[in-house]
Amino acid sequence: MRFSLVSQRLRRQLRITGLVAASYFAASVAMAQQKIEFDIPAQRADVALTEFAKQANTTLLFPYELAEKVQANGLSGTFTLQEGLIHLLKGTELAVQIDATGMLTVKPIVELRQPPPRPPKTRINDDIGFSIERIAIVGTRSAPRSVVESPVPLDIIAGDTLQAQGSSDVLSMLAGVVPSLNVNDQPINDAASLVRPANLRGMAADHTLVLLNGKRRHRSSVITFLGGGLSDGAQGPDISVLPAGAMRQVEVLRDGAAAQYGSDAIAGVINFVLDDRREGGYLSAKTGEYYEGDGELVHLQGNLGTSLGSGFFNITAEYQQRNGTSRSVQRADAQALIDAGNTFVSSPSQVWGALDVNSDAKLAFNAAVPLTEKVDVYWFGTAARREIEGGFYYRHPHTRLGIFADPNSDTAKLLVADKDGLGQGITCPDIFITDNNVLDDPAYLQIADNSTSLGQNCFAFNEWFPGGFTPRFGGVIKDGSAFAGIRGELNDDWLFDLSASVGYSNVSYRLHNTINPSLGEATPTSFTPGAVSQLERTINLDFSRFFDSWTSKPISFATGMEWRRERYSQQAGDEASWIEGPFANNAEVATSPGFGIGSNGFPGYQPVTAGDWSRHNWALYADVEMYLSEDLQLATALRSEHFSDFGSTLDGKVNLRYQLNDIVSFRSSLSSGFKAPTVGQSNVINITTAYASTGLEDQATLPPTHPISQMLGAEPLTPEESINSSIGLVAFWDEDFYLTIDYFNIRLYDRISTTSAIPLTADDVEQLIAQGNPEADNYRAIKYFANDFDTATQGVDIVLNYRFDLADVTNALTTSFNWTDTRVKRLSAFPQTQPDGEVLLVPSLTPQRVRMLEDNLPAVRITTTLKQHWQAWSMLWRLKYYGAFYEDHVDAAAGMDIDGSSMITLDAELSWHYSENLTLALGASNVFNTTPQINPYADVVGALYPPTSPSGMNGGFWYLQSRYDF
């Protein structure tokens, strides 16, 4: 049976490009209780119901074919939605069904069950479980459709369902309910700690396109130089800046869609739909902490909807603060210092856990007003500011080269600054490190005694940090976007949508409790090592219309064009963060003291590496959807795009959906796709302190156009290209029981990533220094961006929904299963000179990096959610299964391989609807405080659990929440 969905001006809005966010789910409880003036003559039911939705400014789902054959009554006067529909349909073959949340659907009277539907309840979570009436615009430019009607895999998550968990940011919330989406903790991963990468269907973070109200959102300015292997070098969107409380629903398209939306839509598309209520609102407060007594959370939300004449304006504000956590043990090397009598070592010396969120403020707004009866103007946007701080690796007071240890000595020797110059004046003694406590060495005691001439002339950083130190790294993230457009009818057939948008992401880095060693005693201990920003501007013009066809269903045609310009900027840090001080290490100068250059841990961006880089692109696209027969649907899409920096692409997509009978339908898709290299990937230079097989080392990440990169075989970046295919089955018994099964296969060629760290030779270092990079004396390895490898990814998604009543309890059960398998099919190679002078071609990725790509994410994830409602009480249960995983501990490729075991966690939330306005909730994520297996290498860098464990490393979290609706 075909259902038709109608709403205010829907006859034109349904046909507008699928990028338009129309009002499309059933009326809220407040709307259901509102009295509305109706004036509808007696006429055919499909026309009467369309007019009813228009006059009520709401949305209605009804069986279109049956409504065409039914004569509806006239309706004149003031009624609620329920009363009006009852009068309109009285005595016909149609009737209105109302579920436990007050959602209205018109159905054949023979389908309605006994006893009669319950009346609306006030303040139940958005919908008791799932609702087949929910529809999505993502994945089509034709009429919006439900999950079971979609020819491609689609998840629709209600806003309140999304928030019914302990997480406070929308990224973690999504990962909690969508098994094919994985988000790892990033406790010590440079900028990736600030903007965590999200991986859909086993792909990198920048293989998923993010939309807001159907419009493309900008990417983050952060490039994940340390992305846990899978997302190394990715520059994806920052989902966490969106306020969860502003979401009416989230649509996750699990299918390649580059032929429809352009670059990045390889793994799929996530569309965030903003709240569009025109009246009322809510205030919400949440607090909680982990069972360990840390990670304390304060989270506030507020929403307000108001009418703008016949239009609306809705605004949401959100603020949170959250303390960090520590799941750490003392490092073995730090403990050895303590055992030897060094009382200055912190315990633990290095912290692994969630970062401190010092402040996190978010805002979202959504508005639309009619200009005429046939034309609307709309605008919406977001703004966010977040301040985060975490830690880096511990700097050992005996072994950290360039700070405490002499890099130019063949034996373990303390690095000492001779203030009056090497070979001049007072000579500083050599201090050889022969045990685990240099502080009691007689030679060290000499230089540490500042009452003597020798002590005043000779300086070691052990005097400042006798127990070593751990830098603190963080930043301020600013993100904003604004969209505006006009849409409507050109005539009785064609519809249009003209829109423009601007998106901005800026991350300003902060670093303290560290030094620029080359400055000696003149160094500050806090730095602003620079900032990065991403600016994107987009203009879209879309047209669409329906044509009559040889079946009862029309042909949908849409076409349009897009212009986009993006700019990536890298701003230099403060001078102290990058300057070469008087004690700088210089391999060409025999008397060089040997101290490292730049703020240790994250050397500041130099003026020579700062800059702005930009490009623009044009796209033309067209979509056609038609029914070849009453049961066979065909959809095609074609997109041509030209980029100013690398040329043109052409991609296509075809979908098929076949309705076998009243219950079973089949669907399939085949598409080509691409992901363009970002402007940042093509131009950025970055220095990162990473863990390697020999310990901490400074690694430079260079663009492929850099001379050192080209010397190692780098070439200019080209787009990644993909072939996506899927086939699936939908079994739809009724709105209370349905099942979807989908198999997918993604072949991805020329994937863009950073290579594994490549050791630098002395000649490489000399060349870098000659090019104006004196800090290269401290580099031990480099990485560069490359079209590095090919992969084959396949998987299966199964979603089962079952809603049932047991006694007086309404139950909604949803089980989602995901199996994903990725295999690396091709690796690039680079020339490497061996000690004997022989040049060998070495794979660009280490075996450990390949395993991280293939096995770091669990192959199997299962999420089962049960939502229950009884009178004034609601209960939510969410059981999560995470399959086994692999971790190359700290990405060191040093033989620290971890084969993590599977895990099961349980979430629960109990809600009490105290009154029509007030709801109180008590909940816990990971009720039984299940933790990953103990890290077998915990004493190496102090991580108690494997940091990339898919279930997280923090354990159970309890919370209290209150919400007041008005």
N, C-alpha and C positions, 0 to 999 in steps of 0.2 A: 504494500500500500504506500503510495506517495503522499507525504505530508507537505503542506505549504506553510511557510512562515511569513506573516505579514506584520508590518509595523507602520508608524507614521511615515508617509511618503515612501513606503517600501517598494512600491511599483517602480520607482526610479532608483532607490538606493540599493535594492537587491542586485541590480544590474551594473551598478558602478563597480569599477575595479576592486578586486579582492583586497586591495590595500586600504580600503575605506573601512573604518571601524564603525559599523552600524550598531544601533541598539537592538540586542537580539536575544536576551533571555527573559523568562517569564517574570511577571510583575512581582515586586517585593510585597512583603506583608503590609507595609504602610500604604503602598499603592492600592493593594487589594481592598483596603478598608476605606479608601477615599471615595467620596461621592462625585460623580461625573455627569455632566449634562449630555444626553444623547438625543439625536434626531435622525433616525434611520428608517426609511420606508420598507415595507414588505417587498422582498426581492429574492433572487437566487442566493443561497447561503454563502457561496464563495465571495460574492460581491459584498454581501451584508457583513461578513466577518472581516473583510479587508477594511470596510468603512468603520467598523467598530474599533479596530486597532488604531486607525488613523485618528478618530475622535478622542480615544483614550490615551493617545500618545504612548502606546505600549506595544508589546510583541505577543503574537499568538501563533500556536502551532495547531494545524487542523488538517484532516485528510482531504486533499484538494479534489480528487476525482469524485468522491461521494458528495462533497459540498456542492459541486456543480449540478448535481441531480436533485438537490433538496431545496425547497422553498422555505425561507426563513420568515419569521414574524416581523412586523414593524416594531420599532422601539423608540419611544419618545418620553423624555422625562429625566429625572436624576436618579442614578443607581450606582452601586458599587460594581466593580468588574464582575463579580460572581452573580449578583442579582441581574445585571444587564444581560449576561450570557444565558442565564436560565430563561428569562423572558424571550430573548431573541430565538432560542432553539426549542422552546416548549412545543411538544407535540410532533417534533421532527425525529429523524433517525439519528440525530446528533445530540450530544450532551457534554457538559463540562466536567472534567475530572480535576480534583484538587488534591495534591499530595500533602504530606505532613508538614511541609514548609509553606504551603499556600501557593505553590506554583500551579498555574492554570494551563490545561490542555483540552482542546475540543477533540472528542473521539466518537466513533460509532457507538451507539448506545448498547449494542450487543456485546461490546468488548469490556464494558464497565463491570467491575467485580462487585460482589456482595460480601460484607455489608457496604453501604454507601461510603464514599470517601470521608475521611476525617476532616473537620474544619481546620482552617489555618491555625498554626501555633505561632506564638510570638517569641522571637529571639531564639530560634533554633539555628545552629550553624547552617550557613548559606544553603546547603541542601543536604538532606539526610543521605549521605553517600554520594552516589553519582546521579546524574539526571540526563536522560537521553534527549531532553528538550534543549540542552546546551548545544550551541552550534559555534562553529569557528569560521573565520574568514581566511586563515592562513592556508596556503597551498592551492588556492583557487582565485580566479578573478570573476567567477560566475557567482551564483547565489551561495550564501553561507550554508554549511551543512554540518550534520551531526557526526559523531565518531563512527557510527555504523554505516553512514551514507558515504563517507569519504573514500575515494579510490586509492588513497595512500594512508599509511599508519599515522594515527593522530591521537594525542592525549589532550584532554581538556580538564584542567584542574581549577576548581572553584577557589575564589579568594580566601574564604574562611577555612576551607579544607587545607589550603596551603599553610595557613598560620597555626593550625592546631598541632603544634609541636614546640619543643623547647628552643629551637634555633630562633635567632632574632634577625638574621639577614636572609634575603630572598634566595640567594644562591644555595645556601645550606638547606633551606626549606625545599627547594626544587629537587635537590639531590636526594632528599629524604623520601620523596614520593614518586620519582621517576627512576626506575632501576637502571635504565640505559645511560643515565647521567651520573658521572663520578666526579667528586671534588675531594682532593686530598688536602690534608693539613700541609702547610708550607712554613714550618717554624724557623728555619735558618736557610733561606733561599733568596737572599737579596730582595730585589723588587717584587719577585713572585710572592713574597710574604705579604706584601701590601695589596696586591691584586691577584687573588688565587685563580689559577686556570681551571676551567670547567671542561670536562671531556665527555662529549656525547657520542655514543656508539664506538668507543675506543679511538676516536680521532683527537687531534690536538685542539687546543682552545680556540684557535682561529679558523677552524673548519665548521663552526656553527654561526649562523647569522642570527642576530637579535633584532627584532622589530618592536616598536612601541606603537600601539594602535594601528598596526599594519604598515608602519613606516620604518625604514632602515635607521637603526641607531648607529652612532659612531663607535669606533673601536677605542680601547684604552690607549693611553700614551705609554704604558708600561710594556716593555719587551721582556719576556721571561727568559733571561739569560741562564738561569738555573730553574728549569721547569720539571724536574723529576724525570728527565729522559724523554717522556712522551711529548711534552710541550716546550722543550728547549728551543729557544729562538722564536716562539710564537708571540704574536701580538693580537690578542683576542679582545673581545668586549669585556667591560667591567660590569657584571650583572649586579654585584652587591651594592651599587650606588642607588638602586631603585628601591623605593619604599614599599615593603610588602603590603602595608595597609591600604595602599592606593589601588591594588589590583582587584578588578572584578573577576577576572579569570586569567589563566595562563594557558596558551595553546602551544603544544610541542609537536611539531611536524617531524616525524622520524623518517625522513626520506630526502634524497638529494633534490635541490630546488634551484640550482644556479641558473638553469634555463628560464626560470621565472623571476628570480630576485637578484641575480648577478653573483659576483665574487663572494666566496666564503661559505655558501650554502651547500656544502658537501655532505656533512654528517646530518644536517637538518636545519630547521628554523625554529626559534622560540619567539613567540609573539606575546607580549605583555599587554593586556587590555585594561585600560584605566577605568576606574569607577565613573559612572555617568549619572548617578542619582541627582535629581533636581531638588530634593528636599531632605531634611533630616541630616543625621550624621552620627558620630560616636566619639567617645573618649575611651582610651584603653591604657592600662598600666600593667607591666609585667616585671617581676623580680625573681631571681633564683641564683643558684650556685651549684658547682659540681660537688659530688659527694665528698671529695677530698677537702672541701672547704675553701676552694679558690675559684677564680673565674666568675666572681660576683657580677650580676647583671642588673641594670636598671634600664627599662625600655618603655618609652612613652609614645603613644600614637593619638592622632586626632584627625577627624574627617568632617567636612561640612559640604553639603550640597544645597544649591539654591537655584531658583529659576531666573533666567534672563529673558523676560517676556515669554515667548513660546520656546525659548532655548533653555540651556542649563549652564551652570558653572559648578565644578566640583573640585575641592582642594583637599590634600592630605599632607600632614606634617608628621615627622617621625624623628625621635632623638633617642640615642642610647649611649651608655658608657659600660665598659666591661673590663674587669681586671684580667690580667694574664694568668696562665697556669704554669705549673712546673711538673713534668713527669721525667725527672732527671735523677741520675746517680752521680757520685763523684767519679771523675775520670781517673784512670789508673796513674797517669803521669802527674796529675795534681795531687793525688793521694801520696805518691812517693815523696813529693816535696814536703807535705805535712809530716810524714813519718820521719823525714830527715831533720825536722825542727823548724821548718819555715811556717811561721804562725800567721802569715799575711795572705794565705790562699783562701779564697771564698769557697763556701760549700753550699751548693755545688758551684764549681768554677764556671760552668756553662749551663744555661737553662734551655730545656726543650719543652715546648708547650704552646698554648695559644698566646697570641700577642696581646699586649695591652691596647684596648681601644679607648683612648683618652676622651674622645668626643666623636660623635657620628650623627650629623644632622642631615635630613633628607626632606625634600619637598616635591610634590607632583600636583599638577593641575590639569583639568580637562574641561573644555567648553565648546559649545556650538550654539549658533542662533540662526534662524531663517532670515535671509535677506528679502526673499519673495516666497511665493507659494512653491516655487520650483527650484530655488537656489538657497543653499546653506553656506555659511562661513564657519570655520572651526579653527580652534587653536588649542594646543596642549604642550606640556613640557615637564622637565624635571630639573632639580638642582640638588647638589650634595656637597658636603664638606666633611671629610673624615681625617682624624689624626691618630696614627697608629705607631706603636713602638715595640721592637723586639730585640733579640740579641744576635750576636755573631759567634764565631768560634773563639775559644780561649787562646790567648797568646801566652805561651809558656815562657817563663823568665830565663830559661837557659837555652832554648832551642829555636825560638822564632827569629829567623834570619832578618837582618836589616833593622831590628829593634834591639834585641838582646844578644843575638849571636852574630859573630863576624862572618859575612858571606864570602870573604876573600881568604879565609883561613882553612887549611886542610884538616885542622884539628878543632875540637870543641873549644871555642875561645869567646870570652865575653866581649861585646862590642863597646868600645870606650871612645868618647869624643875628647880629642885633645884641643882645648879651646884656643891655645896660642899657636896652633898649627903643628902638623906632623913634622918631626925633625927640627923643631925650633923650641927654644925656651925649655920649659919643664917637660920631661919625657914621662908619659903615662906608662905604668907597668902593664905587662901582658898578664891577663887573668885567665888561666885555663880552667875549664870546668871539669873537675875530676870526680865530683860526687853530686848528690841531689840537693845540696844547699850551698850555693856560692856565697850566700850572705855571711858565712863565717870564715870565708877564705881570707887570709891575712892581706893579700894584695887588694882584694875588694874593700876591706876595711880601711885601707889607706885612702882610696879615692873617695870613699863615702864620708870621710872625716873632713868636713868643709872648714874646719878651723885651721887647716894647714894649707900651704901654698899648693901642694900637689892635689889636695882634695878640691881646692877652688878651681884648679885648671882642668882636672880630669872629671868626666861625667859619664855615668851609665844610667839608662832608664830604669835599672833596678832600684835606683834611689827613689824614683817616683812610684814605681809599681813593683815592690819587692816580691809580691806573690803573683806577678803577671797581671794581665787584665783581659777583660772581655768587652769589646766595643758594643755599644747600644746603637741600633739602627732603626730608623723609622722614617716617617714622612707625613706630609699633608697632601691629601688627595682632594682636588676640586674637580667637580664634574657638572656639566650643565647641558641641556638641550632645549630647543624651542622649535615647534612645528606650527605652521599656519597654512590654511588652504581654503579653497572655495570649490564646491561641488554642486552638481545639480543636473537639470535637463537642458539640452540644447534644443530639442524638439520632442515630439512624441516618441521618438525612437532612440536617439543617441543621448548618452549621458557622459559627463566629464568630471574630472577631478584634477585641479591644478593646485600643487602644494610646493612649499619651500621649507627647508629646515637647516638648522645649524647645530652642530654638536661640538663640545669642547671638553677635553680631558687634560688635566695638569697634575703632575706629581712633583712636589718639591721635597727633596731628600734631606734628612737630618741625621747627623752622626755625632755621638758624644762618647765620653770615656775612652777616647783613643787619641792618637797623636800623629803629626807629620814628623817622623823621626829625623829627617834631614835638617829640620830647624833647631834641633837640640833643645836646650832649655827655653828657647823662645817660642816653642810650639804651643798653640792653644790645645785644649782637650775637647772642644766642641766645634763642629764644622757644618756648613751647608754646602755639600759637594756638588750642587747643581740641581737642575730641574729638566723635565721633559714635558712636552705638550703635544697634543693631537687636535687639529681643527679640521672639521669636515663640513662642507656646505653642499646641499643637494636640492635640485629642482626636479619635480616630476609632473608630467602631463599625461593623463590617461583618458581613454575613451572606451565605451563599451555599449553593446546593444544586444537584443535578442532578434533572431530571425525564425520565421515559421519553418518547420521541418516536416518530413514525411511521417513522423511519429507524433504522439500527443505531447511530446516534450520539445521545447524550442531549442534552437542552436544558439549557444552563447559565444559571442566574439568580443575580444578585448584587445586593444593595442595601446601603445604608449611610448614615451621616450623619457630618458633620465640623463641629467647632467650632474656630475659630482666633482668636487675639488677637495683634495685633502692636503694638509700641510703638517709635517712633523718637525718639531723644533727641539733642539738640545741647548740648554743655557749653561754657561760656565759656572762653576762653583766659586766660592769665595777664594781669594788668592792663597790663603794659607792651606787650602785643601789640595792644591796641585803644584805649588811652587817648589822649585828645587832649592833647598836650603844649603847653607855653607858646609854641612857635613854629609852631603849627598854621596851615595855610592856611584862610582864611575870606574868601570873596569879598565878604561884606557889610562887612568891615572894611578900609578903605583902607590901613591901616598893617600889615596882616597880612604876616608874613614870607613865607608861602607854602609851608611845609614840609608834606609829606604826613603823614597820620595812620595809625597802625597798622603792624605789622611788615610791611615791604615785601616783596611777593611773595605773601603769604598773610596779610592782616590778620586778627587774632584775632577769634573770635566774641565779640560783646559780650553782657553779661548780658541786655540787652533782647531779643536774638535767640535766647538760649538757652531751652530748654524741652523738654517731653515731650509727644508727641502720640500718640494711640492710636486703634484701632478694633477691632471684632470682626466676625466673620461666621459664619453658619450655612450648611450645605449639605446637601441631600438628593439622592441619586443612585441610579440603577438601571441595570443592564446585563443584556442578554439575548443569548445566542449559541445558534444552532440551525442545523441542516442542513435546508434545504427539500427537498433530495433527497440522495442519497448523494454527489453531486459539487458541490452548491451550498450554500455556507455563508453565513449572514446573521448579522451582529452589530450590535446597536443599543445606544446609551447615551443617557441623559438626566440632566441635572444642573441643579438649581435652587439658587441661592445668594443670600443676602441679606447686604448689607454695611451696617454701622451709619452710614456717612458718605455713601453715595450711592444706596442702594436695592438693587434685585434684578436678577438676570440669569437667563436660562433658555437652555440650550444643549443641542444634540443632535448625535449622530453615527451614521452608518450605514456599515457595511463589507460588502462582498460578496467572496467568493472562490469561483471556479469551477474545478474540476479537469477540464480538457478531455480529457486522457488520462494515461497513466502518466508522461509527461514534462512536459507543459505545463500550467500553471494561470494564471489571470488573477485580478487583485485590484483593488479600487477602494474609495475612501472619499469621503464627503462629510460635512462637519461645520461647525458654527458654533463660534466661540470668543470669548474676551474676555481682556483684561488690565486689571485694576483699577489705577487710579492709586495709587501707594504713599503712605503717610502722610508720608514724607519729601518727596516731590515736591509735595505739597499745602501744605507748611509751611516748608520750608527757606529761609534767606537766606544767600547766600555771595558773597564778593568774590574775584575771580580776576584775576590779571595775565595778560593775553593779548596776542598779537600782532595788530595791526590794520593797515589800509592806511597809517596815519600813524605806525606803530611801536608800542611797548608802551603799553598803556592798562589802567587798572583797570576791570573790568566787573562789575557787580552782577547776580547771579541772584536773582530774587525769586519768591515764590509767586504764583499767579494772583489771590489775594485781597488782595494788597498794593495800596494806593491808586494808586501809580504804574503798576502793571501794569494795573489796571482803567481808568485814564485812557487807556491805550494800547489798550484793547479786550479785555483778558483776561477770561475767564469761569471759573467753577469747573470743575475737571477732571471728566470723565466717563470711563467705561471705553472702552478701545479695543475694537473689534468686528471679527471676522474671519470669512471664509468660506474654508474649506480644501477642496480637492478633489484627488484623485490617481487615477491609473490605472496599472496595472503588469502585468508579465508575469514569471513564474518558469519557467525551463526547468531541470528537475532530472533529469539523466541517471542519476547515482548520487552517493554521498557524496563522490566524488573530482572531480566535474565538474558545476557548476551555475552558472546565470546569472540575475541579476535586473535588470529594466529598469523604472524608475518615472518617470512624469511627475507634477509637482505644480504647483498653482496656489494662491496665497494672496492674497486681496483683504483688505487691512487698512484699516479706516476709523477716522478720528479718532485717529491716532497721537499719543502723548504724547511731547513732546520740549521742549527749550528753543528759543526763537526764535533767529534770528541776532541779533547785537548791534544794538541800536537806539540811535542817538545821543541823548544827553540835552540838552535845552534848558536855558537858565538858569532858567526857571520850574520845571522838573522838579527841578533841584538845590535851589532854594530850598524846595520842598515837602518834599524828603527831609530837609533840615536842620531844618526846623520840626518834623518828626516824631521828632527825636532821633537823627538820623544825620549828625553833623557831618562825617564822613569823605566824605560825598557830594560835597564840593568837589573831590575827586580823581577822581570817576567821570567817565568820558567816554561810557559807554554802559551799557545794562542789557539783560538777557535775562529772560524769564519762562517758566514752564511753561505749555504750552497743548496742547490737542488740535489739533495744528498742520496735519496734512496726511493725505492718503490715498495708499496705494501699491498697486501690483499687482506681485506677484513670481511668476515661473514658472521651472521648471527641470526638468532630467532627471538622474537618478542611475542609473548602470550599475555593477554589481558582477559580476565574473567570478572564479570560484574553480576552480582546476585542480590536482589533486594527482596526481603521477606518479612512477614510479621510472625512473631512467636508470642503467644498470649497477648499482652498489651504492649509488647516491646517491638518497635520498628527497627529492623536491622538492615544494614547495607554492607555487603562484603565485596571487596575488590582485591584480586590477586594479580600481581604483575610479575612476569618472569622474563629475564633477559639472559641470553647466552651470546657472548661476543668473543671471536677469536681473530687475532691479527698475526700475520706472518710477514716478515721482511723478505722481499723477493729479489731486490737488487741493492748493492752498495757501491758508492763511488770510491775512488782510491786516490791517494796523493803520494808524490814521490818523497821518500825519506832516505837520507844519507846515513849509512851504517858506519860504525867506528872504523871499519877497514876501507871505507871510501865507496863501497858498493851502494848503488841507488836501488831501492826496492819500492814497489807500489804497495802501500799499506792501506787497508780499509779505513774509510773516514769515520766509522763508528766502531767502538770497542765491542767485543762479544757481550760484555755486561750491558752496554747501552742498547744493543739489539734485544737482549732479554727484557730490559725495562720497557721497550716499545711493545714487546709481544705479551709480557706476562705481569707487568706491574699492576694493571687493573684486574680485578677478579673476573674470571671468565663467566661466572654465574652470579647473578644477583636476583633475589626474590623479595618482593615486598607484599605483605598481606595486611590489608587494613579492614577493620570491622568498626563501623559506626553504629551506635545504638541510641535509641531515644525512648524514654518512658516518662510520661507526664512532664514534670519540670526538670528532668535529669537527662543528661546526655553523656555517653561514654565512648571514647575512642581508643582502640587498640591497634598498634602497628607493629607487626613482626617483620624483622629484616634479616635476611640471610646474605652473607658476603662470602664468596668462594675464596679459594686459596689464591695467593699472590706471590710475586717475587720482588725482592728489593736488593739492588746494589747499594749497600749501606753508604750513605752520604755521597753517592755517585762517584766513588773514589776509584772504581775499577781496580781494587787492591785485594781481591780475594775475599772480601767480606760479604759473601752472598747469603741472603736470608730467604728461605722458602717458607713464607707465612702460611699458617693454617687458616681454615675457614672459621667464621664466627657468626653467632646468632645474637641479636639484641631485640629487646621488647620496649616499645614506648607505650605510654598510657596517659589519658587525660580524662578527668571527670569534671563535667560542667553542671552547675546548678543555675537554672534560669529563675532567679529569685523573684523577678517581677517582669512586667512587659519591657522594662528598660534596662534592668541590671542583670548581668551574668557574671558568675564567679567560677573560676576554674583552677584546679590543682592538677599538675601533671609532672611526668618525669620522662626524660629521654634516656634510654638504656637503664630501665628500671632495676635490673639486677647487677648493675655496675660491672658488666662484662668488659674485660680489657684484652688487647692483643697478647700474643705470646711474648714472653720476656725476650728482649734483644740479646742474642748470644754475644754481641760485640758491645755490650752496654758500657764497658769500662774504657773503650777506645775514645769516644767523644761524649759519653755521658747520657745517651738517650736510653731510657728504661725500656721503651717499646720501639718497634720499627716505625720511624716517622711517617712513612707513606702508607701505613695500614689503612685500608679503605674504610674501616669503621671509625677511624679517628683514634687518638691515643689518650683522651682525657677521661673516659669512663662515664659514669652516670651523672645526670644533671636534673635537678628538681626545680620547679618553678610554680609561682602563683600568679594568676592573672585576673584582672577585673575589667569589665567593659560596660559602659553606659551608653545606650542608644537613645537618641532623641529625634 
